[in-house]
Amino acid sequence: MALNSASFKSNKGRNIKYLNKDFAQFRENLIEYSKTYFPKTYSDFNEASPGMMFIEMAAYVGDVLSYYIDDTLKESMMLYAEDKENVLALSQYLGYKPKVIAPSVVTLSVYQVVPSKGSGIDNAPDNDFYLRIKEGMITESSSDGVLFRTTELLDFNDSDDRVITVYKRDAITNEPSQYLIKKQIKAISATVKTRTVEFNSTEQFAKIDLSEDNIVDIYDVRDADGNKWYEVPYLGQEMVYVDYPNTEQFDKELSQFKDSVPSILKLFKTSRRFVKQINSDNTVSLVFGGGTATNDETLIPNFKNVGLGLNSSIDKLGASFDPSNFLKNKTYGQSPVGEFTVSYLIGGGVSSNVPKGTITRIQGVSFDDDTSVFTPGELKTYNQAKTSLAVDNEIPSSGGRGEETIEEIRENALANFGSQNRAVTRKDYQVRTLALPAKFGGIAKAYCAPDGELDNNSPASILSNPNSLDEFAGLITDFKERDITETEIKSELQRFLVGKKNNLQEKNNPFAINLYILGYDSNKSLTTTNTAIKENLKTYLQEYRLLTDGINIMDGYIINIGINFEIRVYGSYNKREVLAKCISELTEYFNIDNLTFNMPINISEAELICAGVEGVQSVPKFEITNKCLGNYSSNSYNIEDATKGKMVYPSLDPSVFEIKFPNKDIKGRVL
């Protein structure tokens, strides 16, 4: 142990050991010290002597102090801390918010009955009576009374995942008179609770303590004027995400895509913010800022004042500037004044996991409608549609659990710190892209590559440039006019392609990445994404990308394929049934959820799947073809040239193989 000069001078000439750790070592060294330096003063080291009492008391104090010093050091390190309060503090220091309780999640099937309109082939549900149910419909489990709350708007007019069946037929014409409409929606085992708090005066970093120990999340915080306050990871963060309905009122250009992209994502700067703090007793506290809207010291960096600071403030030469948080202030947001209303979700736990078929009661529901457009007769029919509303859970709810253990908090905090909430690697960008919430536009496939690594370096991409095509055509004409050998033609072509490649590489941005994306249409077939989705993705990734990273959001390529195969069947088996089973197995194998960008097709594996079907004797033929006409993607691909050793390799350009219409694109024959 290092000694300071004063300690060293006072102990000069004394043999003092600083490695003692426990009671026995302290006692032994104190006895040895007394014998060495005070041999004539005290020599009675009998266990019952008064001197040994003082020596052992000193050893006892040293042992206790040594223990608490070691324990304090251990509890200050995340890897070794055991006290829950310390683990919580360290995890929040690393940017991780522990979970007090987790709600159970379930997919609810919601039903309504609507009248029909039209006759014959035009007979269909009357979409004027489709219901729009606001977020927050409360349902109850009949088995144990657990309440579930829907988390988004449910619109029966949305054709996505909508199932229509005949509910009732006319007794005379036998035509459908009523249809049963089914939609699915997510719900969590939680209900909203509201609390009102009064702040009589401005207080720095004021708190609101919520005493319940089963708080799932903070739902809404508003002041007396109705202003919304936003939760942020830390009080120095001024930018928050806000989503707006995709309507003409908010964005005239992107509203044309409102059917597939119901919400638009924006970044919003606000001083009304708070952080959520988890306490050791599993309660939650809301911590607000330290100032008001008028006394925030703000520095807007420009070439005149970056690093200079403001009058009467500290020097900013050593300050760090976050490009996503450019304004600097010293108050960390506003401090609350007046009456505040806090709404939060409570519920969850292991007991909230309920069996299937038990969530059948509707306790509360609000409709997003305008009944003034209906005539009295239509209003009666619409009210009947409301009363027909019913729910059920076709699968059990799951995910409900209690608080995280200390070990879980430790591991999750370390993982969260390692990620730093930044996209650095290719996988980071791909995962962040796929994590874009569905209401901002669904992204099904994502692939990331440095600018120029794939699309700009291949001869095919070079020749796809119109200017390059014109130059290439002129080069071919020149070859015809000149009498040159085949070797000379190859040499000139090589120089042409290498030159074009070098020119393109010079234009590439070494700090940019190309992000290729594809989405699903209403039939779950791959499709390119629209402008609204790309704008939302651009806004979403802005918070995670590095300063030097440029992101080019591009459409990936879809290669539609078909399968032709032949099988031999044992004589004792029904040929049609065996063939149908093979087609079913191949449909599952080539499900679009199992395919991704630049993923090859293993023909041998597909043949083994057919051969593994009971009754199949052999698979003499298995052929993959490209489909690029009619309702398919226009991308043509030479499957034969791309097949090497029973592996169909994808294009150099980021592409995904897809069987768009399995019912007709997978064709089999029994020999």
C-alpha positions as CSV (number, residue, x, y, z in Angstrom):
1,M,0.0,0.0,0.0
2,A,1.4,3.4,-0.9
3,L,2.1,5.8,2.0
4,N,1.9,9.5,2.0
5,S,4.9,11.5,3.3
6,A,3.4,12.4,6.7
7,S,2.5,8.8,7.4
8,F,5.9,7.6,6.3
9,K,7.7,10.1,8.7
10,S,5.6,9.2,11.7
11,N,6.2,5.5,11.1
12,K,9.9,5.8,10.3
13,G,11.9,3.0,12.0
14,R,8.7,1.1,12.8
15,N,7.9,-2.3,11.1
16,I,4.2,-1.9,10.3
17,K,2.3,-4.3,8.1
18,Y,-0.6,-3.1,6.0
19,L,-1.7,-6.5,4.7
20,N,-3.8,-7.6,7.7
21,K,-7.3,-8.6,6.7
22,D,-9.0,-10.5,9.5
23,F,-9.3,-10.6,13.3
24,A,-6.6,-13.2,13.8
25,Q,-4.0,-11.4,11.7
26,F,-4.7,-8.1,13.4
27,R,-4.5,-9.7,16.9
28,E,-1.2,-11.5,16.0
29,N,0.4,-8.4,14.6
30,L,-0.6,-6.2,17.5
31,I,0.9,-8.7,19.9
32,E,4.1,-8.8,17.9
33,Y,4.2,-5.0,17.7
34,S,3.8,-4.7,21.5
35,K,6.6,-7.3,22.1
36,T,8.9,-5.5,19.6
37,Y,8.5,-1.9,20.6
38,F,7.1,-2.0,24.2
39,P,8.9,-5.0,25.8
40,K,9.4,-3.3,29.2
41,T,6.0,-1.5,29.2
42,Y,3.8,-4.5,28.9
43,S,4.6,-8.2,28.8
44,D,1.5,-10.0,30.1
45,F,-0.2,-11.5,27.0
46,N,-2.3,-13.9,28.9
47,E,-5.8,-14.4,27.5
48,A,-7.4,-13.0,30.7
49,S,-5.2,-9.9,31.0
50,P,-6.5,-6.4,30.6
51,G,-4.0,-5.6,27.9
52,M,-5.2,-8.5,25.8
53,M,-8.7,-7.2,26.1
54,F,-7.6,-3.8,24.5
55,I,-5.5,-5.7,21.8
56,E,-8.5,-7.9,20.8
57,M,-10.9,-4.9,20.8
58,A,-8.5,-3.1,18.5
59,A,-8.3,-6.2,16.3
60,Y,-12.1,-6.4,16.3
61,V,-12.4,-2.8,15.1
62,G,-9.8,-3.4,12.4
63,D,-11.6,-6.5,11.2
64,V,-15.0,-4.7,11.0
65,L,-13.4,-1.8,9.1
66,S,-11.6,-4.1,6.8
67,Y,-14.9,-5.9,6.0
68,Y,-16.8,-2.8,5.2
69,I,-14.0,-1.4,3.1
70,D,-14.0,-4.6,1.0
71,D,-17.8,-4.7,0.9
72,T,-18.0,-1.1,-0.2
73,L,-15.6,-1.8,-3.0
74,K,-17.4,-5.0,-4.0
75,E,-20.8,-3.3,-4.0
76,S,-19.5,-0.5,-6.2
77,M,-18.8,-2.9,-9.1
78,M,-21.7,-4.3,-11.1
79,L,-20.2,-7.7,-11.6
80,Y,-20.0,-8.4,-7.8
81,A,-22.7,-6.2,-6.2
82,E,-25.3,-8.2,-4.2
83,D,-27.3,-5.6,-2.4
84,K,-30.5,-4.9,-4.4
85,E,-30.4,-1.1,-3.9
86,N,-26.8,-1.0,-5.2
87,V,-27.6,-3.2,-8.2
88,L,-30.5,-1.0,-9.1
89,A,-28.4,2.2,-8.8
90,L,-25.6,0.7,-10.9
91,S,-28.0,-0.6,-13.6
92,Q,-29.6,2.7,-14.0
93,Y,-26.2,4.3,-14.1
94,L,-25.4,2.0,-17.0
95,G,-28.7,3.1,-18.8
96,Y,-30.9,0.1,-18.0
97,K,-34.3,0.5,-16.4
98,P,-35.1,-2.7,-14.4
99,K,-38.6,-4.2,-14.8
100,V,-40.7,-4.1,-11.7
101,I,-43.3,-6.5,-13.2
102,A,-44.1,-7.9,-16.6
103,P,-47.6,-8.1,-18.0
104,S,-49.1,-11.1,-19.7
105,V,-49.6,-10.6,-23.5
106,V,-52.4,-12.1,-25.5
107,T,-53.8,-11.9,-29.1
108,L,-57.5,-11.3,-28.8
109,S,-60.0,-12.4,-31.5
110,V,-62.7,-9.7,-31.7
111,Y,-66.0,-10.3,-33.5
112,Q,-68.8,-8.2,-34.8
113,V,-71.9,-8.9,-36.9
114,V,-72.7,-6.6,-39.9
115,P,-75.6,-6.7,-42.4
116,S,-75.1,-7.6,-46.0
117,K,-75.6,-5.4,-49.0
118,G,-76.1,-6.3,-52.7
119,S,-77.3,-9.6,-54.1
120,G,-75.8,-12.5,-56.0
121,I,-72.1,-12.2,-56.6
122,D,-72.3,-8.6,-55.4
123,N,-73.5,-9.7,-52.0
124,A,-71.0,-8.5,-49.4
125,P,-70.7,-7.0,-45.9
126,D,-71.9,-3.4,-45.6
127,N,-68.7,-1.6,-44.7
128,D,-70.7,1.4,-43.5
129,F,-71.3,-0.6,-40.2
130,Y,-67.7,-1.6,-39.5
131,L,-66.7,-0.6,-36.0
132,R,-63.7,1.4,-35.0
133,I,-62.7,0.6,-31.4
134,K,-60.4,3.0,-29.5
135,E,-57.3,1.8,-27.8
136,G,-58.0,0.7,-24.2
137,M,-60.9,-1.7,-24.6
138,I,-61.0,-3.6,-21.3
139,T,-61.7,-7.4,-21.3
140,E,-61.8,-9.8,-18.4
141,S,-60.9,-13.5,-18.0
142,S,-63.9,-15.5,-16.8
143,S,-61.6,-17.9,-14.9
144,D,-59.9,-15.6,-12.5
145,G,-61.0,-12.1,-13.2
146,V,-57.7,-10.8,-14.8
147,L,-58.3,-7.7,-16.8
148,F,-56.7,-7.1,-20.2
149,R,-56.3,-3.9,-22.1
150,T,-55.9,-3.5,-25.9
151,T,-52.9,-1.4,-26.9
152,E,-54.0,0.1,-30.2
153,L,-56.9,1.1,-32.4
154,L,-59.0,-1.8,-33.8
155,D,-60.5,-0.9,-37.2
156,F,-62.8,-3.6,-38.7
157,N,-62.6,-1.6,-42.0
158,D,-58.9,-2.6,-42.3
159,S,-58.7,-5.7,-44.5
160,D,-55.4,-6.8,-42.9
161,D,-56.0,-10.1,-41.0
162,R,-59.7,-9.7,-41.4
163,V,-61.7,-12.9,-41.7
164,I,-65.3,-12.8,-43.1
165,T,-67.8,-15.7,-42.7
166,V,-71.5,-16.0,-43.3
167,Y,-73.4,-15.5,-40.0
168,K,-77.0,-15.7,-41.2
169,R,-78.8,-16.5,-44.4
170,D,-82.2,-15.2,-45.7
171,A,-84.8,-17.9,-45.3
172,I,-86.3,-17.3,-48.8
173,T,-83.3,-16.4,-51.1
174,N,-80.7,-18.3,-49.0
175,E,-78.4,-15.4,-49.6
176,P,-76.3,-14.1,-46.7
177,S,-78.1,-11.5,-44.7
178,Q,-75.5,-11.0,-42.0
179,Y,-71.7,-11.6,-41.9
180,L,-69.5,-12.4,-38.9
181,I,-66.3,-10.3,-39.1
182,K,-63.2,-11.3,-37.1
183,K,-60.2,-9.2,-36.3
184,Q,-57.2,-9.8,-34.0
185,I,-55.5,-7.4,-31.7
186,K,-52.8,-7.4,-29.0
187,A,-53.8,-6.9,-25.3
188,I,-51.8,-6.8,-22.1
189,S,-52.9,-7.7,-18.5
190,A,-53.0,-4.1,-17.2
191,T,-55.4,-1.3,-16.4
192,V,-55.0,2.4,-16.2
193,K,-54.8,4.1,-12.8
194,T,-54.7,7.9,-12.3
195,R,-53.2,10.0,-9.6
196,T,-53.2,13.8,-9.1
197,V,-50.3,15.6,-7.5
198,E,-50.0,19.3,-6.5
199,F,-46.7,21.2,-6.7
200,N,-47.1,24.5,-4.8
201,S,-43.7,25.9,-5.7
202,T,-40.8,25.3,-8.1
203,E,-38.4,22.6,-6.8
204,Q,-35.3,21.3,-8.5
205,F,-35.6,17.7,-9.5
206,A,-39.0,17.3,-7.9
207,K,-40.3,13.7,-7.5
208,I,-43.6,12.0,-7.7
209,D,-43.5,8.7,-5.8
210,L,-46.0,6.0,-6.9
211,S,-46.5,3.6,-4.0
212,E,-47.8,0.6,-6.0
213,D,-45.4,-2.3,-6.5
214,N,-47.0,-3.7,-9.7
215,I,-46.6,-0.7,-12.0
216,V,-46.1,-1.9,-15.6
217,D,-45.4,1.4,-17.3
218,I,-46.1,5.2,-17.2
219,Y,-49.0,5.8,-19.6
220,D,-49.5,9.6,-19.6
221,V,-48.3,12.7,-17.6
222,R,-50.0,16.0,-18.1
223,D,-50.0,19.4,-16.3
224,A,-53.1,21.5,-15.4
225,D,-52.9,23.2,-18.9
226,G,-53.1,19.8,-20.6
227,N,-49.5,19.9,-21.8
228,K,-48.0,16.4,-22.2
229,W,-44.8,15.6,-20.4
230,Y,-42.5,13.0,-22.0
231,E,-40.4,10.2,-20.5
232,V,-36.7,10.3,-21.5
233,P,-33.8,8.0,-20.7
234,Y,-32.0,10.8,-18.9
235,L,-32.9,14.4,-18.2
236,G,-30.2,15.8,-20.5
237,Q,-32.0,14.2,-23.5
238,E,-34.2,16.8,-25.2
239,M,-35.3,14.8,-28.3
240,V,-38.3,12.5,-28.0
241,Y,-40.3,10.5,-30.6
242,V,-43.8,11.6,-31.3
243,D,-46.2,9.9,-33.7
244,Y,-49.0,11.7,-35.6
245,P,-51.9,10.2,-37.5
246,N,-51.1,9.9,-41.2
247,T,-53.7,12.4,-42.4
248,E,-53.7,15.3,-44.8
249,Q,-53.8,17.6,-41.8
250,F,-50.2,16.6,-40.8
251,D,-48.6,15.6,-44.1
252,K,-50.3,16.0,-47.4
253,E,-47.7,14.1,-49.4
254,L,-47.4,11.0,-47.1
255,S,-51.2,10.7,-46.4
256,Q,-51.7,8.9,-49.7
257,F,-50.1,5.9,-47.9
258,K,-52.3,6.0,-44.8
259,D,-53.8,2.6,-45.5
260,S,-50.5,0.8,-45.0
261,V,-48.8,3.4,-42.8
262,P,-51.3,4.7,-40.2
263,S,-48.8,6.9,-38.3
264,I,-45.9,9.3,-39.1
265,L,-42.9,9.4,-36.8
266,K,-41.3,12.7,-35.9
267,L,-38.5,13.9,-33.6
268,F,-39.6,16.6,-31.1
269,K,-37.6,18.8,-28.8
270,T,-39.1,19.5,-25.5
271,S,-38.2,20.8,-22.0
272,R,-41.2,19.1,-20.5
273,R,-39.6,15.8,-19.6
274,F,-39.0,13.3,-16.8
275,V,-37.2,10.1,-16.0
276,K,-38.5,7.0,-14.4
277,Q,-36.6,5.7,-11.4
278,I,-37.0,2.2,-10.0
279,N,-36.7,2.0,-6.2
280,S,-35.5,-0.9,-4.1
281,D,-39.0,-1.7,-2.8
282,N,-40.2,-2.1,-6.4
283,T,-42.1,1.2,-6.4
284,V,-41.6,3.8,-9.1
285,S,-40.6,7.5,-8.9
286,L,-40.9,10.2,-11.6
287,V,-38.0,12.7,-11.4
288,F,-38.4,16.0,-13.2
289,G,-36.0,18.7,-14.3
290,G,-34.4,21.6,-12.4
291,G,-35.6,24.8,-13.9
292,T,-38.3,26.6,-15.8
293,A,-39.0,27.4,-19.4
294,T,-37.6,30.9,-19.0
295,N,-34.3,30.3,-17.1
296,D,-32.7,27.5,-19.1
297,E,-29.3,28.5,-20.1
298,T,-29.1,27.6,-23.8
299,L,-26.1,27.6,-26.1
300,I,-26.7,27.2,-29.9
301,P,-23.3,26.3,-31.3
302,N,-22.0,28.3,-34.3
303,F,-18.6,29.4,-35.5
304,K,-18.7,32.4,-33.1
305,N,-19.6,30.8,-29.8
306,V,-18.8,27.1,-29.9
307,G,-16.5,26.6,-26.9
308,L,-16.9,30.1,-25.6
309,G,-19.9,29.6,-23.3
310,L,-22.3,32.3,-22.3
311,N,-21.8,35.3,-20.0
312,S,-21.3,34.4,-16.4
313,S,-21.1,30.7,-17.3
314,I,-18.4,28.1,-17.3
315,D,-16.1,27.6,-20.2
316,K,-17.5,25.3,-22.9
317,L,-14.1,24.4,-24.5
318,G,-14.3,20.9,-23.0
319,A,-18.0,20.3,-23.5
320,S,-19.2,17.5,-25.7
321,F,-21.9,18.2,-28.4
322,D,-24.3,15.5,-29.4
323,P,-25.6,16.0,-33.0
324,S,-29.0,14.8,-32.0
325,N,-29.1,17.0,-28.9
326,F,-27.5,20.2,-30.1
327,L,-28.9,22.6,-27.6
328,K,-27.1,22.7,-24.3
329,N,-28.8,23.7,-21.0
330,K,-28.0,23.5,-17.3
331,T,-31.4,22.9,-15.9
332,Y,-32.3,19.5,-17.5
333,G,-35.8,20.5,-18.3
334,Q,-38.6,22.2,-16.5
335,S,-39.5,21.7,-12.9
336,P,-43.2,20.9,-12.3
337,V,-45.5,23.6,-10.9
338,G,-49.2,23.3,-10.2
339,E,-51.5,20.3,-10.6
340,F,-50.2,17.2,-12.4
341,T,-52.1,14.2,-13.5
342,V,-50.2,10.9,-13.8
343,S,-51.8,7.9,-15.5
344,Y,-50.0,4.6,-15.2
345,L,-50.6,0.9,-16.0
346,I,-50.8,-1.6,-13.2
347,G,-51.2,-5.4,-13.4
348,G,-49.1,-8.2,-14.7
349,G,-47.4,-11.0,-12.8
350,V,-47.3,-14.7,-13.1
351,S,-51.0,-15.0,-12.1
352,S,-52.0,-13.0,-15.2
353,N,-51.2,-15.8,-17.6
354,V,-54.6,-17.3,-18.3
355,P,-55.7,-20.3,-20.4
356,K,-57.2,-20.1,-23.9
357,G,-60.9,-19.5,-24.3
358,T,-61.2,-17.7,-21.0
359,I,-61.1,-14.0,-22.0
360,T,-64.7,-13.6,-23.1
361,R,-66.1,-10.6,-21.2
362,I,-66.0,-7.0,-22.3
363,Q,-65.8,-4.6,-19.3
364,G,-65.4,-1.4,-21.2
365,V,-65.2,-0.1,-24.7
366,S,-65.1,3.2,-26.5
367,F,-65.9,3.7,-30.2
368,D,-64.3,6.1,-32.6
369,D,-67.3,7.0,-34.7
370,D,-69.6,9.8,-36.0
371,T,-73.2,8.7,-35.6
372,S,-74.5,11.9,-37.1
373,V,-74.1,10.5,-40.6
374,F,-76.7,7.8,-40.0
375,T,-80.4,7.9,-40.6
376,P,-82.6,6.7,-37.7
377,G,-82.9,3.3,-39.3
378,E,-79.2,3.1,-40.0
379,L,-78.4,4.2,-36.5
380,K,-80.5,1.3,-35.1
381,T,-78.5,-1.1,-37.3
382,Y,-75.2,0.4,-36.2
383,N,-76.2,0.1,-32.5
384,Q,-77.0,-3.6,-33.1
385,A,-73.5,-4.0,-34.6
386,K,-72.1,-2.5,-31.4
387,T,-74.1,-4.9,-29.2
388,S,-72.9,-7.9,-31.3
389,L,-69.3,-7.2,-30.3
390,A,-67.6,-10.3,-28.7
391,V,-64.1,-11.4,-27.8
392,D,-62.2,-14.6,-27.2
393,N,-58.6,-15.7,-26.9
394,E,-57.8,-18.7,-29.1
395,I,-54.3,-19.1,-27.5
396,P,-53.3,-18.7,-23.8
397,S,-51.8,-15.5,-22.6
398,S,-48.1,-15.6,-21.8
399,G,-45.2,-13.4,-20.6
400,G,-46.5,-12.4,-17.2
401,R,-43.9,-12.6,-14.5
402,G,-42.7,-10.8,-11.4
403,E,-39.8,-8.6,-10.8
404,E,-36.4,-9.3,-12.3
405,T,-33.9,-11.1,-10.1
406,I,-30.6,-9.4,-9.1
407,E,-28.7,-11.7,-11.5
408,E,-31.1,-10.9,-14.4
409,I,-30.8,-7.1,-13.7
410,R,-27.0,-7.5,-13.7
411,E,-26.8,-9.4,-17.0
412,N,-29.4,-7.1,-18.7
413,A,-27.6,-4.0,-17.6
414,L,-24.2,-5.2,-18.8
415,A,-25.8,-6.1,-22.2
416,N,-27.5,-2.7,-22.4
417,F,-24.2,-0.9,-21.7
418,G,-22.4,-3.0,-24.3
419,S,-24.9,-1.9,-27.0
420,Q,-24.7,1.8,-26.0
421,N,-28.0,2.3,-27.8
422,R,-26.1,2.9,-31.0
423,A,-26.0,1.1,-34.4
424,V,-22.4,0.3,-35.2
425,T,-22.3,-3.0,-37.0
426,R,-24.3,-4.3,-40.0
427,K,-26.4,-6.4,-37.7
428,D,-27.2,-3.4,-35.5
429,Y,-28.7,-1.6,-38.4
430,Q,-30.6,-4.6,-39.6
431,V,-32.1,-5.3,-36.2
432,R,-33.0,-1.7,-35.6
433,T,-34.7,-1.6,-39.0
434,L,-36.7,-4.7,-38.3
435,A,-37.7,-3.2,-34.9
436,L,-39.6,-0.3,-36.5
437,P,-43.1,-0.5,-34.9
438,A,-45.8,-1.8,-37.3
439,K,-47.9,1.4,-37.1
440,F,-45.1,3.3,-38.8
441,G,-45.0,0.7,-41.7
442,G,-44.0,-2.9,-41.6
443,I,-40.5,-3.9,-42.9
444,A,-40.2,-7.6,-43.6
445,K,-36.6,-8.0,-44.7
446,A,-33.5,-5.8,-44.2
447,Y,-29.9,-6.1,-45.4
448,C,-27.0,-3.7,-44.8
449,A,-23.8,-3.3,-46.7
450,P,-21.1,-0.5,-47.1
451,D,-21.7,1.8,-50.1
452,G,-20.2,0.3,-53.2
453,E,-19.6,-3.2,-51.8
454,L,-22.4,-4.9,-53.7
455,D,-24.4,-2.9,-56.2
456,N,-21.8,-0.5,-57.7
457,N,-19.0,-2.9,-58.3
458,S,-20.5,-5.6,-60.4
459,P,-20.4,-5.5,-64.2
460,A,-24.2,-5.9,-64.3
461,S,-24.7,-2.8,-62.1
462,I,-22.2,-0.8,-64.2
463,L,-24.0,-1.6,-67.4
464,S,-27.4,-0.8,-65.8
465,N,-26.4,2.8,-65.9
466,P,-28.0,4.4,-69.0
467,N,-24.8,6.4,-69.8
468,S,-22.7,3.3,-69.5
469,L,-25.0,1.5,-71.8
470,D,-24.7,4.2,-74.5
471,E,-20.9,4.0,-74.2
472,F,-20.9,0.3,-74.3
473,A,-23.1,0.3,-77.5
474,G,-20.7,2.7,-79.1
475,L,-17.8,0.5,-78.2
476,I,-19.5,-2.5,-79.9
477,T,-20.1,-0.5,-83.0
478,D,-16.5,0.5,-83.1
479,F,-15.5,-3.2,-82.8
480,K,-17.6,-4.0,-85.9
481,E,-15.9,-1.2,-87.9
482,R,-12.4,-2.3,-87.0
483,D,-10.8,-5.5,-88.0
484,I,-9.4,-6.7,-84.6
485,T,-8.9,-10.1,-83.1
486,E,-11.0,-11.7,-80.3
487,T,-8.1,-11.2,-77.8
488,E,-8.0,-7.5,-78.5
489,I,-11.8,-7.2,-78.1
490,K,-11.5,-8.9,-74.7
491,S,-8.7,-6.6,-73.6
492,E,-10.6,-3.5,-74.6
493,L,-13.8,-4.7,-72.9
494,Q,-11.8,-5.4,-69.7
495,R,-10.3,-1.9,-69.8
496,F,-13.8,-0.4,-70.3
497,L,-15.3,-2.3,-67.3
498,V,-12.4,-1.6,-65.0
499,G,-12.4,2.1,-65.8
500,K,-16.2,2.3,-65.1
501,K,-15.7,0.4,-61.9
502,N,-13.0,2.7,-60.7
503,N,-15.1,5.8,-61.6
504,L,-18.0,4.4,-59.5
505,Q,-15.7,3.6,-56.6
506,E,-14.4,7.1,-56.6
507,K,-18.0,8.3,-56.2
508,N,-18.8,5.9,-53.3
509,N,-19.0,7.4,-49.8
510,P,-16.7,5.4,-47.6
511,F,-18.7,6.4,-44.5
512,A,-22.1,5.5,-46.1
513,I,-24.0,2.3,-45.9
514,N,-26.7,1.0,-48.2
515,L,-29.8,-0.3,-46.3
516,Y,-31.9,-2.5,-48.5
517,I,-35.5,-3.1,-47.3
518,L,-38.6,-5.0,-48.5
519,G,-42.1,-5.1,-47.0
520,Y,-45.2,-7.3,-47.2
521,D,-48.5,-6.5,-49.1
522,S,-51.9,-7.5,-47.8
523,N,-51.4,-11.1,-49.0
524,K,-48.0,-11.3,-47.2
525,S,-46.1,-11.2,-50.5
526,L,-42.9,-9.3,-50.7
527,T,-43.1,-5.8,-52.1
528,T,-41.1,-2.6,-52.3
529,T,-41.8,0.0,-49.5
530,N,-43.5,3.3,-50.1
531,T,-42.1,6.8,-49.3
532,A,-44.0,7.1,-46.0
533,I,-42.3,4.0,-44.6
534,K,-38.9,5.2,-45.7
535,E,-39.4,8.6,-44.1
536,N,-40.4,6.9,-40.8
537,L,-37.4,4.6,-41.0
538,K,-35.1,7.6,-41.7
539,T,-36.5,9.4,-38.6
540,Y,-36.3,6.3,-36.5
541,L,-32.6,5.5,-37.4
542,Q,-31.6,9.1,-36.8
543,E,-31.4,8.5,-33.1
544,Y,-29.2,5.4,-33.4
545,R,-26.7,6.1,-36.2
546,L,-23.2,7.3,-35.7
547,L,-22.4,10.9,-36.6
548,T,-20.2,9.8,-39.6
549,D,-22.6,7.2,-40.9
550,G,-24.7,8.1,-44.0
551,I,-27.6,5.8,-44.7
552,N,-28.9,5.2,-48.2
553,I,-32.3,3.5,-47.9
554,M,-32.9,1.4,-51.0
555,D,-35.4,-1.2,-52.3
556,G,-34.2,-4.7,-52.4
557,Y,-34.8,-7.1,-55.3
558,I,-37.5,-9.8,-55.4
559,I,-36.8,-12.9,-57.4
560,N,-40.0,-14.9,-57.8
561,I,-39.5,-18.6,-58.4
562,G,-41.5,-21.7,-59.1
563,I,-40.9,-25.4,-58.4
564,N,-41.5,-28.4,-60.7
565,F,-40.9,-31.8,-59.2
566,E,-41.6,-35.4,-59.8
567,I,-41.8,-38.3,-57.3
568,R,-42.3,-42.0,-57.3
569,V,-44.7,-43.4,-54.8
570,Y,-44.9,-46.9,-53.3
571,G,-47.8,-48.9,-54.7
572,S,-49.6,-49.3,-51.3
573,Y,-50.0,-45.5,-50.9
574,N,-52.6,-43.1,-52.3
575,K,-50.7,-41.1,-54.9
576,R,-52.9,-37.9,-54.6
577,E,-52.5,-37.8,-50.8
578,V,-48.7,-38.3,-51.0
579,L,-48.3,-35.6,-53.6
580,A,-50.5,-33.2,-51.6
581,K,-48.4,-33.9,-48.5
582,C,-45.2,-33.1,-50.5
583,I,-46.6,-29.8,-51.7
584,S,-47.6,-28.9,-48.2
585,E,-44.1,-29.7,-46.8
586,L,-42.5,-27.6,-49.6
587,T,-44.9,-24.7,-49.0
588,E,-43.8,-24.7,-45.3
589,Y,-40.1,-25.0,-46.2
590,F,-40.3,-22.1,-48.7
591,N,-42.4,-19.9,-46.4
592,I,-41.3,-16.3,-46.8
593,D,-40.6,-16.0,-43.1
594,N,-37.8,-18.6,-43.5
595,L,-36.1,-16.7,-46.4
596,T,-34.0,-13.6,-46.2
597,F,-31.6,-11.4,-48.3
598,N,-28.8,-13.3,-50.2
599,M,-30.0,-16.6,-48.9
600,P,-29.2,-19.5,-51.3
601,I,-31.6,-22.4,-52.0
602,N,-30.4,-25.9,-51.2
603,I,-32.0,-28.2,-53.7
604,S,-30.7,-31.3,-52.0
605,E,-32.4,-30.2,-48.8
606,A,-35.7,-29.6,-50.5
607,E,-35.4,-33.0,-52.2
608,L,-34.8,-34.7,-48.8
609,I,-38.0,-33.0,-47.5
610,C,-40.0,-34.6,-50.3
611,A,-38.2,-37.9,-49.9
612,G,-39.0,-37.9,-46.1
613,V,-42.7,-37.8,-46.8
614,E,-44.3,-41.2,-46.0
615,G,-44.9,-43.1,-49.2
616,V,-42.3,-41.4,-51.4
617,Q,-39.9,-43.9,-53.0
618,S,-37.7,-41.4,-54.8
619,V,-37.5,-37.8,-56.2
620,P,-36.3,-38.2,-59.9
621,K,-36.7,-34.5,-60.7
622,F,-36.6,-31.2,-58.8
623,E,-36.4,-28.0,-60.8
624,I,-36.5,-24.4,-59.8
625,T,-37.7,-21.8,-62.4
626,N,-37.8,-18.0,-62.5
627,K,-41.2,-16.3,-62.8
628,C,-41.1,-12.6,-63.9
629,L,-44.2,-12.0,-66.0
630,G,-47.8,-11.0,-65.2
631,N,-48.4,-10.5,-61.4
632,Y,-44.8,-11.4,-60.5
633,S,-41.8,-9.3,-59.9
634,S,-40.2,-7.9,-63.1
635,N,-36.7,-9.0,-62.0
636,S,-35.5,-11.7,-64.4
637,Y,-32.9,-14.2,-63.1
638,N,-31.0,-17.0,-64.8
639,I,-31.6,-19.9,-62.4
640,E,-29.7,-22.3,-64.5
641,D,-26.4,-20.3,-64.5
642,A,-26.8,-19.5,-60.8
643,T,-27.1,-23.2,-59.8
644,K,-23.8,-24.8,-58.8
645,G,-23.7,-28.3,-57.2
646,K,-27.4,-28.3,-56.3
647,M,-27.2,-24.8,-54.7
648,V,-29.1,-21.9,-56.3
649,Y,-27.0,-18.8,-55.4
650,P,-28.7,-15.4,-55.2
651,S,-27.7,-12.3,-57.3
652,L,-24.8,-10.1,-56.2
653,D,-27.4,-7.4,-55.8
654,P,-29.3,-7.9,-52.5
655,S,-32.3,-10.1,-53.4
656,V,-34.7,-12.5,-51.8
657,F,-36.1,-15.6,-53.4
658,E,-39.9,-15.9,-53.0
659,I,-42.6,-18.3,-54.1
660,K,-45.4,-15.7,-54.4
661,F,-48.4,-18.1,-55.1
662,P,-47.6,-21.5,-53.5
663,N,-50.9,-23.0,-54.6
664,K,-49.9,-22.7,-58.3
665,D,-46.2,-22.1,-58.3
666,I,-45.4,-25.4,-56.6
667,K,-46.2,-28.1,-59.2
668,G,-45.7,-31.8,-58.6
669,R,-46.3,-35.0,-60.6
670,V,-46.3,-38.7,-59.6
671,L,-44.5,-41.0,-62.1
